[in-house]
Amino acid sequence: MADKKVRYLKSIDIDTKADRYCRFRKKGFKYIDYKDADFLLMLCNPQGKILPRRLTGTSLKYQRKASQAIKKARHLALMPYVADNLH
Amino acid sequence: MNRYETVFIMTPVLSAEQVAETVEKYRAVILKNGGKTIHEDAWGLKKLAYPIQKKSTGFYHLIEWEAEGTAVLPFETEFRRDERILRFLTTAMDKHHVAYAESRRDKSNRKAEPKAEAEVVVEAPAKAPASKEDGSKTEAKA
């Protein structure tokens, strides 16, 4: 506990700290639609990989739902499994 | 009775009648297994995000249906046996999914007939301020 101050597991963000919030929680999402590929694209990087929570700020509850939705969309060929330049 | 939503992709080589015929077949399968169709949506010919069976496009069709859980397996078996089907996905709908699907349907209905009295406005204003806030935030950041 005492040495908590000196150990950094990730880089210290000075000035770069944008306030992160869960967009799903904020807007009161109840259900994330797997058919809405354009929306799910926001949660992916240009290679089509699902962005981690630590970057998007999504809460765990919604990250689980979103990742399931993305995987369903991929199965139905609404989104690519691998891509070169999505955005 | 559970609610299910099935999206399936048919090969692009089918003619319009053949597509209608295929869809009719699955409607009949649902009926045969003691279910009923609640809503249907033909998305038409869409480009696939990646080729499936060397096809790069396909006819998408969505069926929302209601049946006992035992009806799902025979329904999906039909898809697996059918060569016209490239892909299918059946999802069990929970109450939020049902609410979402219905509100979306209402929305598209309202668009079709703009005079129709809106009953489900509840969701629209709730969403609007949130997005506005979001917009202002991103502006501030920029």
gemmi code that builds the backbone of each chain (N, CA, C; Angstrom):
import gemmi

chains = {
    "A": [
        ("MET", (0.823, -1.201, 0.000), (0.000, 0.000, 0.000), (0.858, 1.252, 0.000)),
        ("ALA", (1.951, 1.170, 0.746), (2.773, 2.363, 0.925), (3.459, 2.765, -0.374)),
        ("ASP", (3.877, 1.746, -1.133), (4.629, 2.086, -2.349), (3.715, 2.234, -3.557)),
        ("LYS", (2.449, 2.418, -3.299), (1.485, 2.534, -4.383), (1.801, 3.733, -5.283)),
        ("LYS", (2.385, 4.749, -4.676), (2.607, 5.987, -5.404), (3.688, 5.858, -6.466)),
        ("VAL", (4.658, 5.007, -6.224), (5.800, 4.981, -7.129), (5.669, 3.935, -8.215)),
        ("ARG", (4.664, 3.096, -8.138), (4.560, 2.050, -9.158), (3.505, 2.425, -10.178)),
        ("TYR", (3.935, 2.483, -11.423), (2.990, 2.806, -12.472), (2.863, 1.614, -13.403)),
        ("LEU", (1.667, 1.151, -13.578), (1.452, 0.039, -14.501), (1.133, 0.547, -15.887)),
        ("LYS", (0.764, 1.792, -15.984), (0.588, 2.381, -17.302), (1.137, 3.795, -17.262)),
        ("SER", (1.296, 4.377, -18.450), (1.910, 5.682, -18.491), (1.039, 6.696, -17.765)),
        ("ILE", (1.683, 7.628, -17.149), (0.949, 8.672, -16.438), (0.441, 9.638, -17.488)),
        ("ASP", (-0.855, 9.891, -17.466), (-1.312, 10.845, -18.463), (-1.436, 12.232, -17.853)),
        ("ILE", (-0.612, 13.078, -18.351), (-0.650, 14.479, -17.952), (-1.235, 15.233, -19.136)),
        ("ASP", (-2.240, 16.020, -18.900), (-2.909, 16.810, -19.934), (-3.714, 15.957, -20.914)),
        ("THR", (-3.288, 14.721, -21.130), (-3.964, 13.925, -22.153), (-5.234, 13.285, -21.613)),
        ("LYS", (-5.539, 13.519, -20.338), (-6.654, 12.798, -19.752), (-7.990, 13.345, -20.239)),
        ("ALA", (-8.517, 12.729, -21.256), (-9.871, 13.066, -21.676), (-10.821, 12.339, -20.729)),
        ("ASP", (-11.923, 12.968, -20.359), (-12.813, 12.253, -19.444), (-13.529, 11.150, -20.191)),
        ("ARG", (-13.299, 9.971, -19.691), (-13.903, 8.803, -20.315), (-15.206, 8.501, -19.593)),
        ("TYR", (-16.169, 8.060, -20.377), (-17.433, 7.667, -19.768), (-18.007, 6.584, -20.656)),
        ("CYS", (-18.893, 5.812, -20.086), (-19.509, 4.749, -20.862), (-20.649, 5.332, -21.673)),
        ("ARG", (-20.478, 5.334, -22.974), (-21.493, 5.967, -23.817), (-22.827, 5.233, -23.748)),
        ("PHE", (-22.760, 3.945, -23.489), (-24.000, 3.167, -23.435), (-24.776, 3.485, -22.168)),
        ("ARG", (-24.028, 3.559, -21.070), (-24.671, 3.866, -19.799), (-25.246, 5.276, -19.847)),
        ("LYS", (-24.486, 6.179, -20.429), (-24.901, 7.578, -20.453), (-26.188, 7.769, -21.245)),
        ("LYS", (-26.281, 7.052, -22.367), (-27.463, 7.234, -23.210), (-28.570, 6.261, -22.863)),
        ("GLY", (-28.359, 5.460, -21.848), (-29.417, 4.562, -21.407), (-29.735, 3.449, -22.379)),
        ("PHE", (-28.727, 2.828, -22.931), (-28.941, 1.701, -23.840), (-29.464, 0.507, -23.055)),
        ("LYS", (-30.421, -0.172, -23.654), (-30.881, -1.414, -23.045), (-30.410, -2.594, -23.874)),
        ("TYR", (-30.253, -2.326, -25.145), (-29.943, -3.412, -26.062), (-29.040, -2.873, -27.160)),
        ("ILE", (-28.010, -3.614, -27.497), (-27.111, -3.196, -28.571), (-27.406, -4.041, -29.801)),
        ("ASP", (-27.749, -3.384, -30.876), (-28.222, -4.089, -32.060), (-27.050, -4.605, -32.884)),
        ("TYR", (-27.084, -5.902, -33.179), (-26.007, -6.471, -33.999), (-26.214, -6.154, -35.472)),
        ("LYS", (-27.392, -5.671, -35.841), (-27.685, -5.400, -37.245), (-27.189, -4.018, -37.673)),
        ("ASP", (-26.842, -3.203, -36.685), (-26.429, -1.833, -36.970), (-24.905, -1.784, -37.085)),
        ("ALA", (-24.389, -2.192, -38.225), (-22.940, -2.347, -38.376), (-22.217, -1.007, -38.326)),
        ("ASP", (-22.866, 0.035, -38.832), (-22.214, 1.345, -38.846), (-21.908, 1.825, -37.429)),
        ("PHE", (-22.847, 1.533, -36.539), (-22.635, 1.935, -35.150), (-21.525, 1.105, -34.502)),
        ("LEU", (-21.554, -0.202, -34.747), (-20.568, -1.084, -34.118), (-19.157, -0.791, -34.605)),
        ("LEU", (-19.093, -0.177, -35.778), (-17.792, 0.169, -36.350), (-17.030, 1.130, -35.441)),
        ("MET", (-17.780, 1.916, -34.668), (-17.144, 2.880, -33.768), (-16.345, 2.181, -32.674)),
        ("LEU", (-16.695, 0.925, -32.405), (-16.033, 0.196, -31.324), (-14.908, -0.682, -31.858)),
        ("CYS", (-14.558, -0.477, -33.123), (-13.512, -1.298, -33.730), (-12.374, -0.403, -34.197)),
        ("ASN", (-11.207, -0.999, -34.299), (-10.091, -0.253, -34.870), (-10.100, -0.462, -36.390)),
        ("PRO", (-9.234, 0.217, -37.122), (-9.290, 0.101, -38.588), (-9.058, -1.315, -39.106)),
        ("GLN", (-8.483, -2.175, -38.288), (-8.305, -3.564, -38.712), (-9.544, -4.419, -38.447)),
        ("GLY", (-10.553, -3.821, -37.834), (-11.757, -4.571, -37.532), (-11.712, -5.275, -36.197)),
        ("LYS", (-10.693, -4.989, -35.400), (-10.609, -5.601, -34.069), (-11.460, -4.814, -33.085)),
        ("ILE", (-11.975, -5.510, -32.097), (-12.772, -4.848, -31.071), (-11.846, -4.054, -30.153)),
        ("LEU", (-12.182, -2.782, -29.968), (-11.355, -1.943, -29.113), (-11.555, -2.316, -27.649)),
        ("PRO", (-10.489, -2.290, -26.863), (-10.625, -2.649, -25.450), (-11.347, -1.557, -24.664)),
        ("ARG", (-11.843, -1.945, -23.539), (-12.567, -1.050, -22.650), (-11.705, 0.118, -22.191)),
        ("ARG", (-10.424, -0.159, -22.027), (-9.569, 0.898, -21.489), (-9.410, 2.040, -22.482)),
        ("LEU", (-9.718, 1.796, -23.739), (-9.654, 2.882, -24.717), (-11.009, 3.550, -24.931)),
        ("THR", (-12.066, 2.758, -24.934), (-13.368, 3.351, -25.239), (-14.086, 3.840, -23.996)),
        ("GLY", (-13.718, 3.315, -22.823), (-14.384, 3.730, -21.603), (-15.709, 3.035, -21.341)),
        ("THR", (-16.052, 2.085, -22.191), (-17.302, 1.352, -22.012), (-17.267, 0.552, -20.710)),
        ("SER", (-18.399, 0.490, -20.024), (-18.434, -0.307, -18.799), (-18.490, -1.787, -19.163)),
        ("LEU", (-18.113, -2.622, -18.217), (-17.980, -4.058, -18.503), (-19.284, -4.652, -19.008)),
        ("LYS", (-20.376, -4.253, -18.364), (-21.686, -4.785, -18.744), (-21.957, -4.564, -20.226)),
        ("TYR", (-21.652, -3.356, -20.702), (-21.966, -3.046, -22.098), (-20.883, -3.531, -23.041)),
        ("GLN", (-19.666, -3.648, -22.539), (-18.605, -4.183, -23.385), (-18.920, -5.626, -23.768)),
        ("ARG", (-19.458, -6.380, -22.815), (-19.838, -7.764, -23.103), (-20.907, -7.804, -24.173)),
        ("LYS", (-21.917, -6.943, -24.014), (-23.000, -6.918, -24.996), (-22.496, -6.478, -26.353)),
        ("ALA", (-21.639, -5.456, -26.343), (-21.142, -4.926, -27.610), (-20.291, -5.960, -28.322)),
        ("SER", (-19.461, -6.680, -27.566), (-18.595, -7.638, -28.243), (-19.417, -8.788, -28.807)),
        ("GLN", (-20.475, -9.184, -28.098), (-21.358, -10.217, -28.642), (-22.021, -9.713, -29.927)),
        ("ALA", (-22.461, -8.463, -29.891), (-23.128, -7.895, -31.065), (-22.179, -7.847, -32.257)),
        ("ILE", (-20.924, -7.472, -32.002), (-19.957, -7.395, -33.094), (-19.711, -8.782, -33.670)),
        ("LYS", (-19.637, -9.780, -32.790), (-19.374, -11.136, -33.275), (-20.546, -11.672, -34.088)),
        ("LYS", (-21.758, -11.304, -33.685), (-22.928, -11.699, -34.480), (-22.897, -11.017, -35.842)),
        ("ALA", (-22.543, -9.737, -35.827), (-22.494, -8.988, -37.085), (-21.454, -9.570, -38.024)),
        ("ARG", (-20.349, -10.053, -37.450), (-19.321, -10.664, -38.280), (-19.814, -11.954, -38.897)),
        ("HIS", (-20.524, -12.730, -38.105), (-21.046, -13.998, -38.618), (-21.958, -13.766, -39.814)),
        ("LEU", (-22.754, -12.699, -39.746), (-23.702, -12.413, -40.816), (-23.080, -11.579, -41.934)),
        ("ALA", (-21.775, -11.452, -41.923), (-21.054, -10.709, -42.963), (-21.510, -9.257, -43.059)),
        ("LEU", (-21.972, -8.712, -41.940), (-22.295, -7.285, -41.904), (-21.032, -6.490, -41.575)),
        ("MET", (-20.112, -7.175, -40.899), (-18.818, -6.572, -40.577), (-17.739, -7.579, -40.935)),
        ("PRO", (-16.545, -7.095, -41.275), (-15.475, -8.035, -41.613), (-14.806, -8.615, -40.366)),
        ("TYR", (-14.290, -9.807, -40.480), (-13.456, -10.363, -39.409), (-12.094, -9.665, -39.421)),
        ("VAL", (-11.554, -9.523, -40.638), (-10.295, -8.795, -40.780), (-10.482, -7.759, -41.876)),
        ("ALA", (-9.865, -6.605, -41.697), (-9.995, -5.546, -42.687), (-8.684, -4.779, -42.747)),
        ("ASP", (-8.557, -3.968, -43.769), (-7.356, -3.163, -43.891), (-7.590, -1.754, -43.424)),
        ("ASN", (-8.678, -1.190, -43.919), (-8.926, 0.215, -43.598), (-10.419, 0.460, -43.440)),
        ("LEU", (-10.881, 0.290, -42.202), (-12.322, 0.397, -41.989), (-12.781, 1.847, -41.904)),
        ("HIS", (-11.987, 2.659, -41.245), (-12.466, 4.028, -40.993), (-12.018, 4.990, -42.089)),
    ],
    "B": [
        ("MET", (-43.941, -19.741, -24.794), (-43.617, -19.144, -26.095), (-42.440, -18.186, -25.956)),
        ("ASN", (-41.486, -18.342, -26.824), (-40.353, -17.427, -26.834), (-40.342, -16.680, -28.153)),
        ("ARG", (-39.672, -15.564, -28.116), (-39.535, -14.800, -29.348), (-38.155, -14.984, -29.921)),
        ("TYR", (-38.100, -15.149, -31.208), (-36.813, -15.332, -31.871), (-36.722, -14.391, -33.048)),
        ("GLU", (-35.484, -14.127, -33.401), (-35.248, -13.305, -34.573), (-34.226, -14.046, -35.429)),
        ("THR", (-34.574, -14.273, -36.664), (-33.665, -14.988, -37.548), (-33.325, -14.101, -38.735)),
        ("VAL", (-32.044, -13.974, -38.990), (-31.590, -13.304, -40.203), (-30.933, -14.364, -41.051)),
        ("PHE", (-31.289, -14.441, -42.306), (-30.578, -15.387, -43.163), (-30.213, -14.738, -44.488)),
        ("ILE", (-29.180, -15.302, -45.099), (-28.652, -14.767, -46.352), (-28.854, -15.810, -47.431)),
        ("MET", (-29.518, -15.413, -48.510), (-29.730, -16.332, -49.635), (-28.740, -16.011, -50.752)),
        ("THR", (-28.465, -16.985, -51.591), (-27.495, -16.763, -52.665), (-28.013, -15.702, -53.629)),
        ("PRO", (-27.120, -14.932, -54.205), (-27.550, -13.865, -55.116), (-28.011, -14.383, -56.476)),
        ("VAL", (-27.844, -15.681, -56.741), (-28.216, -16.190, -58.062), (-29.725, -16.391, -58.202)),
        ("LEU", (-30.463, -16.266, -57.094), (-31.905, -16.508, -57.154), (-32.624, -15.360, -57.862)),
        ("SER", (-33.717, -15.702, -58.533), (-34.574, -14.661, -59.091), (-35.516, -14.179, -57.991)),
        ("ALA", (-36.243, -13.104, -58.286), (-37.142, -12.525, -57.279), (-38.175, -13.539, -56.808)),
        ("GLU", (-38.684, -14.349, -57.775), (-39.703, -15.344, -57.386), (-39.088, -16.417, -56.497)),
        ("GLN", (-37.860, -16.794, -56.852), (-37.209, -17.842, -56.053), (-36.947, -17.371, -54.633)),
        ("VAL", (-36.619, -16.077, -54.503), (-36.417, -15.520, -53.164), (-37.723, -15.594, -52.391)),
        ("ALA", (-38.804, -15.144, -53.019), (-40.111, -15.163, -52.367), (-40.498, -16.592, -51.978)),
        ("GLU", (-40.178, -17.504, -52.863), (-40.500, -18.920, -52.625), (-39.732, -19.452, -51.404)),
        ("THR", (-38.436, -19.101, -51.341), (-37.600, -19.544, -50.221), (-38.140, -19.011, -48.903)),
        ("VAL", (-38.456, -17.717, -48.907), (-38.963, -17.109, -47.683), (-40.271, -17.771, -47.272)),
        ("GLU", (-41.117, -18.019, -48.264), (-42.408, -18.666, -47.996), (-42.208, -20.029, -47.336)),
        ("LYS", (-41.166, -20.726, -47.782), (-40.867, -22.044, -47.235), (-40.598, -21.953, -45.733)),
        ("TYR", (-39.821, -20.952, -45.339), (-39.474, -20.834, -43.921), (-40.644, -20.346, -43.090)),
        ("ARG", (-41.493, -19.526, -43.700), (-42.730, -19.137, -43.017), (-43.547, -20.383, -42.708)),
        ("ALA", (-43.602, -21.284, -43.706), (-44.376, -22.514, -43.539), (-43.768, -23.396, -42.452)),
        ("VAL", (-42.430, -23.428, -42.385), (-41.763, -24.256, -41.373), (-42.117, -23.756, -39.977)),
        ("ILE", (-42.134, -22.432, -39.815), (-42.487, -21.864, -38.508), (-43.912, -22.267, -38.138)),
        ("LEU", (-44.816, -22.125, -39.101), (-46.217, -22.481, -38.846), (-46.345, -23.945, -38.481)),
        ("LYS", (-45.602, -24.771, -39.214), (-45.696, -26.217, -39.017), (-45.258, -26.603, -37.612)),
        ("ASN", (-44.290, -25.864, -37.074), (-43.779, -26.179, -35.740), (-44.560, -25.466, -34.639)),
        ("GLY", (-45.718, -24.938, -35.001), (-46.589, -24.348, -33.989), (-46.201, -22.945, -33.584)),
        ("GLY", (-45.513, -22.230, -34.471), (-45.159, -20.855, -34.147), (-45.902, -19.900, -35.042)),
        ("LYS", (-45.612, -18.632, -34.901), (-46.190, -17.663, -35.822), (-45.200, -16.547, -36.123)),
        ("THR", (-45.323, -16.014, -37.321), (-44.441, -14.932, -37.745), (-44.999, -13.613, -37.236)),
        ("ILE", (-44.138, -12.795, -36.644), (-44.591, -11.527, -36.096), (-44.237, -10.381, -37.023)),
        ("HIS", (-43.047, -10.459, -37.560), (-42.612, -9.353, -38.411), (-41.606, -9.883, -39.422)),
        ("GLU", (-41.589, -9.247, -40.576), (-40.612, -9.635, -41.581), (-39.995, -8.403, -42.196)),
        ("ASP", (-38.772, -8.545, -42.586), (-38.094, -7.425, -43.216), (-37.131, -7.968, -44.260)),
        ("ALA", (-37.360, -7.593, -45.498), (-36.449, -8.004, -46.563), (-35.457, -6.876, -46.791)),
        ("TRP", (-34.201, -7.138, -46.536), (-33.194, -6.092, -46.713), (-32.751, -6.020, -48.166)),
        ("GLY", (-33.083, -7.042, -48.931), (-32.707, -7.040, -50.341), (-31.272, -7.479, -50.553)),
        ("LEU", (-30.819, -7.218, -51.768), (-29.462, -7.633, -52.138), (-28.446, -6.711, -51.480)),
        ("LYS", (-27.576, -7.305, -50.673), (-26.564, -6.505, -49.964), (-25.194, -7.087, -50.233)),
        ("LYS", (-24.218, -6.204, -50.144), (-22.848, -6.662, -50.309), (-22.380, -7.306, -49.007)),
        ("LEU", (-21.697, -8.427, -49.098), (-21.181, -9.084, -47.902), (-19.835, -8.457, -47.522)),
        ("ALA", (-19.554, -8.472, -46.243), (-18.297, -7.886, -45.783), (-17.104, -8.745, -46.184)),
        ("TYR", (-17.363, -10.009, -46.435), (-16.323, -10.916, -46.911), (-17.030, -12.002, -47.716)),
        ("PRO", (-16.348, -12.606, -48.692), (-17.037, -13.597, -49.523), (-17.425, -14.868, -48.748)),
        ("ILE", (-18.618, -15.364, -49.012), (-19.074, -16.631, -48.444), (-19.402, -17.546, -49.615)),
        ("GLN", (-18.852, -18.710, -49.643), (-19.040, -19.656, -50.746), (-18.800, -18.970, -52.092)),
        ("LYS", (-17.777, -18.147, -52.093), (-17.343, -17.422, -53.286), (-18.371, -16.430, -53.815)),
        ("LYS", (-19.363, -16.100, -53.001), (-20.329, -15.076, -53.387), (-19.997, -13.798, -52.615)),
        ("SER", (-20.117, -12.670, -53.309), (-19.804, -11.434, -52.609), (-21.052, -10.615, -52.272)),
        ("THR", (-22.214, -11.092, -52.745), (-23.460, -10.430, -52.352), (-24.465, -11.494, -51.905)),
        ("GLY", (-25.568, -11.038, -51.336), (-26.590, -11.980, -50.910), (-27.879, -11.263, -50.581)),
        ("PHE", (-28.999, -12.008, -50.647), (-30.300, -11.451, -50.251), (-30.470, -11.668, -48.761)),
        ("TYR", (-30.572, -10.584, -48.016), (-30.793, -10.681, -46.574), (-32.291, -10.681, -46.300)),
        ("HIS", (-32.681, -11.466, -45.330), (-34.083, -11.453, -44.916), (-34.148, -11.669, -43.413)),
        ("LEU", (-35.013, -10.903, -42.767), (-35.160, -11.023, -41.327), (-36.576, -11.485, -40.999)),
        ("ILE", (-36.685, -12.475, -40.134), (-37.995, -12.916, -39.668), (-38.004, -12.857, -38.148)),
        ("GLU", (-39.026, -12.208, -37.624), (-39.216, -12.236, -36.179), (-40.377, -13.174, -35.924)),
        ("TRP", (-40.177, -14.139, -35.071), (-41.227, -15.152, -34.901), (-41.327, -15.579, -33.453)),
        ("GLU", (-42.391, -16.308, -33.170), (-42.692, -16.691, -31.807), (-43.029, -18.166, -31.818)),
        ("ALA", (-42.399, -18.922, -30.950), (-42.699, -20.355, -30.890), (-42.124, -20.928, -29.613)),
        ("GLU", (-42.438, -22.196, -29.359), (-41.805, -22.887, -28.248), (-40.341, -23.128, -28.613)),
        ("GLY", (-39.523, -23.320, -27.594), (-38.104, -23.502, -27.836), (-37.780, -24.725, -28.668)),
        ("THR", (-38.650, -25.722, -28.628), (-38.386, -26.957, -29.376), (-38.483, -26.735, -30.882)),
        ("ALA", (-39.053, -25.602, -31.293), (-39.246, -25.360, -32.728), (-37.972, -24.871, -33.397)),
        ("VAL", (-36.997, -24.450, -32.586), (-35.805, -23.820, -33.166), (-34.965, -24.841, -33.927)),
        ("LEU", (-34.794, -26.007, -33.324), (-33.902, -26.990, -33.948), (-34.389, -27.425, -35.327)),
        ("PRO", (-35.658, -27.868, -35.474), (-36.111, -28.223, -36.829), (-36.031, -27.063, -37.811)),
        ("PHE", (-36.261, -25.851, -37.301), (-36.194, -24.664, -38.155), (-34.778, -24.475, -38.689)),
        ("GLU", (-33.813, -24.608, -37.810), (-32.421, -24.409, -38.232), (-31.931, -25.563, -39.090)),
        ("THR", (-32.454, -26.750, -38.835), (-32.072, -27.903, -39.664), (-32.423, -27.649, -41.121)),
        ("GLU", (-33.587, -27.017, -41.321), (-34.004, -26.692, -42.684), (-32.986, -25.761, -43.367)),
        ("PHE", (-32.474, -24.832, -42.596), (-31.480, -23.910, -43.154), (-30.214, -24.664, -43.557)),
        ("ARG", (-29.813, -25.594, -42.676), (-28.557, -26.304, -42.944), (-28.681, -27.157, -44.185)),
        ("ARG", (-29.882, -27.660, -44.450), (-30.057, -28.542, -45.599), (-30.227, -27.780, -46.896)),
        ("ASP", (-30.538, -26.508, -46.780), (-30.908, -25.734, -47.956), (-29.669, -25.153, -48.624)),
        ("GLU", (-29.495, -25.438, -49.887), (-28.306, -24.937, -50.581), (-28.430, -23.458, -50.952)),
        ("ARG", (-29.655, -22.951, -50.910), (-29.849, -21.552, -51.281), (-29.418, -20.608, -50.165)),
        ("ILE", (-29.215, -21.172, -48.962), (-28.886, -20.338, -47.806), (-27.380, -20.296, -47.608)),
        ("LEU", (-26.848, -19.081, -47.553), (-25.414, -18.929, -47.305), (-25.113, -18.916, -45.810)),
        ("ARG", (-25.927, -18.211, -45.057), (-25.693, -17.998, -43.636), (-27.030, -17.770, -42.960)),
        ("PHE", (-27.110, -18.130, -41.698), (-28.295, -17.763, -40.924), (-27.887, -17.557, -39.489)),
        ("LEU", (-28.697, -16.801, -38.764), (-28.437, -16.584, -37.343), (-29.774, -16.409, -36.641)),
        ("THR", (-30.024, -17.279, -35.679), (-31.237, -17.154, -34.884), (-30.854, -16.634, -33.507)),
        ("THR", (-31.553, -15.610, -33.071), (-31.288, -15.021, -31.763), (-32.556, -15.088, -30.926)),
        ("ALA", (-32.427, -15.544, -29.700), (-33.548, -15.466, -28.766), (-33.650, -14.021, -28.314)),
        ("MET", (-34.863, -13.471, -28.329), (-35.016, -12.056, -27.995), (-35.395, -11.913, -26.531)),
        ("ASP", (-34.657, -11.114, -25.802), (-35.086, -10.795, -24.438), (-35.994, -9.564, -24.499)),
        ("LYS", (-36.483, -9.127, -23.341), (-37.499, -8.063, -23.379), (-36.947, -6.752, -23.939)),
        ("HIS", (-35.657, -6.500, -23.700), (-35.089, -5.265, -24.226), (-34.982, -5.305, -25.747)),
        ("HIS", (-34.630, -6.480, -26.230), (-34.521, -6.656, -27.675), (-35.898, -6.485, -28.321)),
        ("VAL", (-36.921, -7.060, -27.687), (-38.282, -6.936, -28.220), (-38.702, -5.473, -28.250)),
        ("ALA", (-38.415, -4.769, -27.142), (-38.787, -3.357, -27.061), (-38.066, -2.554, -28.135)),
        ("TYR", (-36.802, -2.870, -28.318), (-36.004, -2.175, -29.323), (-36.575, -2.395, -30.714)),
        ("ALA", (-36.885, -3.672, -31.018), (-37.396, -4.000, -32.349), (-38.717, -3.289, -32.594)),
        ("GLU", (-39.567, -3.241, -31.545), (-40.871, -2.620, -31.726), (-40.760, -1.111, -31.891)),
        ("SER", (-39.883, -0.504, -31.109), (-39.754, 0.955, -31.227), (-39.198, 1.316, -32.598)),
        ("ARG", (-38.324, 0.461, -33.091), (-37.738, 0.723, -34.390), (-38.788, 0.611, -35.495)),
        ("ARG", (-39.654, -0.379, -35.329), (-40.732, -0.573, -36.294), (-41.667, 0.638, -36.282)),
        ("ASP", (-41.986, 1.098, -35.078), (-42.856, 2.268, -34.961), (-42.238, 3.469, -35.642)),
        ("LYS", (-40.945, 3.582, -35.456), (-40.245, 4.707, -36.046), (-40.360, 4.681, -37.568)),
        ("SER", (-40.131, 3.503, -38.134), (-40.191, 3.421, -39.595), (-41.628, 3.604, -40.078)),
        ("ASN", (-42.590, 3.162, -39.245), (-43.985, 3.396, -39.614), (-44.304, 4.877, -39.626)),
        ("ARG", (-43.754, 5.559, -38.623), (-44.025, 6.985, -38.529), (-43.421, 7.725, -39.716)),
        ("LYS", (-42.281, 7.240, -40.143), (-41.647, 7.853, -41.293), (-42.520, 7.673, -42.529)),
        ("ALA", (-43.116, 6.487, -42.638), (-43.944, 6.174, -43.792), (-45.179, 7.061, -43.822)),
        ("GLU", (-45.791, 7.263, -42.647), (-46.972, 8.131, -42.584), (-46.725, 9.173, -41.488)),
        ("PRO", (-46.165, 10.301, -41.882), (-45.723, 11.276, -40.886), (-46.850, 11.859, -40.042)),
        ("LYS", (-48.112, 11.699, -40.500), (-49.241, 12.266, -39.751), (-49.615, 11.405, -38.555)),
        ("ALA", (-49.228, 10.148, -38.581), (-49.665, 9.206, -37.555), (-49.268, 9.676, -36.159)),
        ("GLU", (-50.189, 9.555, -35.207), (-49.927, 10.002, -33.844), (-48.787, 9.188, -33.240)),
        ("ALA", (-47.826, 9.875, -32.664), (-46.666, 9.186, -32.100), (-46.954, 8.792, -30.655)),
        ("GLU", (-46.895, 7.501, -30.400), (-47.094, 7.033, -29.027), (-45.768, 6.807, -28.322)),
        ("VAL", (-44.754, 6.565, -29.130), (-43.494, 6.110, -28.542), (-42.450, 7.211, -28.570)),
        ("VAL", (-42.902, 8.447, -28.334), (-41.972, 9.566, -28.386), (-41.039, 9.523, -27.186)),
        ("VAL", (-41.403, 8.699, -26.219), (-40.663, 8.661, -24.957), (-39.168, 8.490, -25.183)),
        ("GLU", (-38.846, 7.667, -26.188), (-37.436, 7.354, -26.351), (-36.691, 8.483, -27.064)),
        ("ALA", (-37.374, 9.146, -27.980), (-36.699, 10.160, -28.796), (-36.129, 11.312, -27.965)),
        ("PRO", (-36.937, 11.952, -27.098), (-36.366, 13.069, -26.342), (-35.299, 12.609, -25.356)),
        ("ALA", (-35.448, 11.398, -24.853), (-34.460, 10.898, -23.909), (-33.103, 10.777, -24.579)),
        ("LYS", (-33.154, 10.436, -25.861), (-31.893, 10.220, -26.564), (-31.302, 11.537, -27.052)),
        ("ALA", (-32.184, 12.461, -27.444), (-31.715, 13.684, -28.078), (-30.771, 14.507, -27.200)),
        ("PRO", (-31.151, 14.765, -25.936), (-30.234, 15.587, -25.132), (-28.894, 14.910, -24.908)),
        ("ALA", (-28.936, 13.590, -24.788), (-27.687, 12.866, -24.562), (-26.732, 13.085, -25.728)),
        ("SER", (-27.290, 12.990, -26.932), (-26.421, 13.133, -28.095), (-25.946, 14.574, -28.233)),
        ("LYS", (-26.813, 15.503, -27.810), (-26.433, 16.910, -27.883), (-25.249, 17.169, -26.963)),
        ("GLU", (-25.367, 16.620, -25.767), (-24.290, 16.774, -24.808), (-22.994, 16.215, -25.356)),
        ("ASP", (-23.173, 15.069, -25.965), (-22.020, 14.380, -26.531), (-21.356, 15.262, -27.580)),
        ("GLY", (-22.217, 15.880, -28.403), (-21.708, 16.743, -29.462), (-20.924, 17.914, -28.903)),
        ("SER", (-21.498, 18.535, -27.858), (-20.836, 19.704, -27.292), (-19.512, 19.312, -26.669)),
        ("LYS", (-19.486, 18.111, -26.102), (-18.249, 17.646, -25.464), (-17.139, 17.509, -26.481)),
        ("THR", (-17.499, 16.868, -27.591), (-16.472, 16.638, -28.602), (-16.012, 17.967, -29.182)),
        ("GLU", (-16.933, 18.919, -29.265), (-16.562, 20.230, -29.754), (-15.561, 20.883, -28.822)),
        ("ALA", (-15.863, 20.740, -27.521), (-14.993, 21.340, -26.524), (-13.597, 20.738, -26.616)),
        ("LYS", (-13.593, 19.439, -26.860), (-12.307, 18.753, -26.937), (-11.515, 19.267, -28.139)),
        ("ALA", (-12.229, 19.438, -29.241), (-11.572, 19.885, -30.465), (-11.086, 21.313, -30.273)),
    ],
}
model = gemmi.Model(1)
for chain_id, residues in chains.items():
    chain = gemmi.Chain(chain_id)
    for i, (resn, *xyz) in enumerate(residues, 1):
        res = gemmi.Residue()
        res.name, res.seqid = resn, gemmi.SeqId(i, " ")
        for name, pos in zip(("N", "CA", "C"), xyz):
            atom = gemmi.Atom()
            atom.name, atom.element = name, gemmi.Element(name[0])
            atom.pos, atom.b_iso = gemmi.Position(*pos), 0.0
            res.add_atom(atom)
        chain.add_residue(res)
    model.add_chain(chain)
structure = gemmi.Structure()
structure.add_model(model)
structure.setup_entities()
